[in-house]
Amino acid sequence: MKGIIWRSYGVGDPNQEYLEIFDILKERKIPIVMTTQIKTGSASMNVNEPGILARQRGVIPAYRMSLPIMWCKMAYLFEKGYKYEDILELMNKNLKGELV
C-alpha cells in the first residue's frame, strides 16, 4: 500500500477513533488524503477538532478535488518517485489545474 484516500463526513472530520491509525500510517510514511462524502463539500479539515487533529497527524486535506482527480494525482506523484514529504506538499499544490 502506497497511499490512502479516506472519505469522511462534513468538512473532513474523521472519527477520532482513527487518530491512532493515522499516527501509524504517518510513521510508515503512507500518505492519507482526506475527502468528504458530500458532493458539493470541501474537506478543509480546519473547522472542527477531529479534522485539526488529523491534519496534525499528516493527513492531507483534499479541499474540493474530486475522487478521480485525487486518485490520478496520487498515482502520478508515486510514479514520478516523489517521497512522502514531497507528496504531503504537492497534493495541495496546483500542478495541472486540478485544484478549484
N, C-alpha and C positions, 0 to 999 in steps of 0.2 A: 504494500500500500504506500503510495507516494503522497497523497493528499486527500482531503475530505471536504465535501460540500455539505454543510449542515443546514437544514431548513428548520427555522424556529418560528415563533409567533411574534406578531406585532412588529416592533422596531428592531428585532434581532435579540430578543430576550430568551436565552436558553434556560431550561430548568436548572436550578442551582445544584442539583444532584450531579450534574455532568462536569462541574468545575474540576474535580479530581481527574477525570478523563482528559480534559484539556491540558492539565499540568503534565500528564504522562505523554501526550502527543507532542507537546512543546519540547519536552526533554528528548524525545526521539526525533525531533526536527521534522515532524509531519505537519505541514500547513493545513489549517482549517479555515474555510471561507464560510461565513455565516450569512444566510439569506433569510428572507421571510416567506411564509406561505401565502401572504396576502398579495393578490395580483397587482395591485397598484401601490403596494407599500414599498418602503425603503428600510433596509437593515443598516441603520446608522450605529446602533449599539452604544449610544452615548446619552440615552434618556433615563433609563432605569438601572437600578443596581445590578441585576443579573447581566445585562449587556456590558456594563462598565467592567465588572469583574472578569467577564470572558475576554474582553479586549486586553486586560492586564495580563492575561494568560496567553497572549499571542494570537487570539482568534481575529481573523481579518473580516471587517465588515464589507458586505457586497454592495451596500447602498442600493442602487436601482439596476444593477446588472441582472440580465435575465439568466435563467439557469443554463441554457445552452452557451451563452457567452462566457459564463464563469468556467464551465467545463472546458471549452476551447482555449480560453486564456491560460488556465492552469496547465493544460496539456502542452500548450505552446511553450510555456516557461520551463516545464520539465524537459521537453525535447531539446531546448536550447542549452540545457545544462546549468541553469541558474541554481544557486544554493538557497537553502531555507531562508536565510536572512534577506536575500535579494527578492525572493518571492513575496515575503511579507510586505516589502516596499512596493514592488511592481504591480501587485494585484490592485492597488488603489491608485495607480498611475495610468493616465490615458495614453495607451500605446498606439492604437489604431482607430480611435473614435468610439470605443466600446463603452465608455463611461458617459452617462447622460446626466 
